[in-house]
């Protein structure tokens, strides 16, 4: 049994690592042109898929084989936590003044272990009072709520970044050549089909290596 579980964990780790790493190479430079918000929403949606897999496997605990848990790897097709934190940190750098950026990022990073251990602490009482399946049920509710909040209330950061950089350029009275820099990463007005096609453009990888 221990060998069987170890093999499943190794397979899961490999299946989750490869897609997210590859996607990150393309997604970073892509988000410079099309915005961070789509990546944040996509990675949260992937977490919803992961919770759905856990819900189904928990509800049909005795009917399904353990291999069905490997469907959790589907969340990495949207980038997983790697793309989420990359996009979130990039969003912060877009909208926050550089003087306050370090403190804000440190605050966000410090809240992560608090939320992690708070969730682990609540999982025991939830299981005892409502059942094991509700651990993933509440996680699904939180994920879906977060996704809708980002979609409805969080503005994309590229326009904010451009406005801030233009103001900084104007205040510092930089040369005309330097003042054009914010426009190099302007948001492109493109259809969803065009954006998806450009996501896997090799030029993204080249831009990311600069």
C-alpha positions, 0 to 999 in steps of 0.5 A: 500500500505504501509503495502504491501511494508513493507511486501516485504521489510521484505521478501527481507531482510530475503531472502538476509540475510540467504544465505550470512551468511551461505555461509560466514561460509564456504567460509572464510576457503575455500578461505584460500586453494583455493584463494580469487579471485573466491569469489570476482568474484562470488560476483560481478557476483551476483551483475550483476544478481541483476542489471539484475533483476532491469533492467527487472523489470524497463523495464516491470514496468507495466507488472510485479508484485512487487513480481518479485523484490524479484528475487534480492535476487538471488545475495546473493546465491553468497555471496553478499556484505558480501562475497565480503568484506570478500574476499577483506579484506582477499586479502589485508591481503595476498598481503600487508605488515602488516606495510601498511595494516591498511592504505590501508584498511582504504583507501578502506573503505573511498572510499566506501561512496564516490562512493555510494554518487557519484552514487546517485548524478549521478542517477538523471541526468541519469534518466532525460536525458536517462531514469530510466532504464539506472541507472541500465544499467550503473550499469550493465556495471560497474559490468561486466567490474569489473568482467572481470578486476578481472578475467583478471588482478588480480592475486590470492593472495595465492601464493603471500601470501606464497612467502611473508611469506617465505621471512619473515620467511627467513629474521627473521631466524625462526625455521624450524617448524615455516617456514612450516606455510605458506605451511599449507594454500597452494593453492590446485590443484583441479578441479572445481568440487572438489573445489565446493564440498569442499566449503560446507565441514563442516570442513570449519566451524570448521576451521573458528571457530579456 
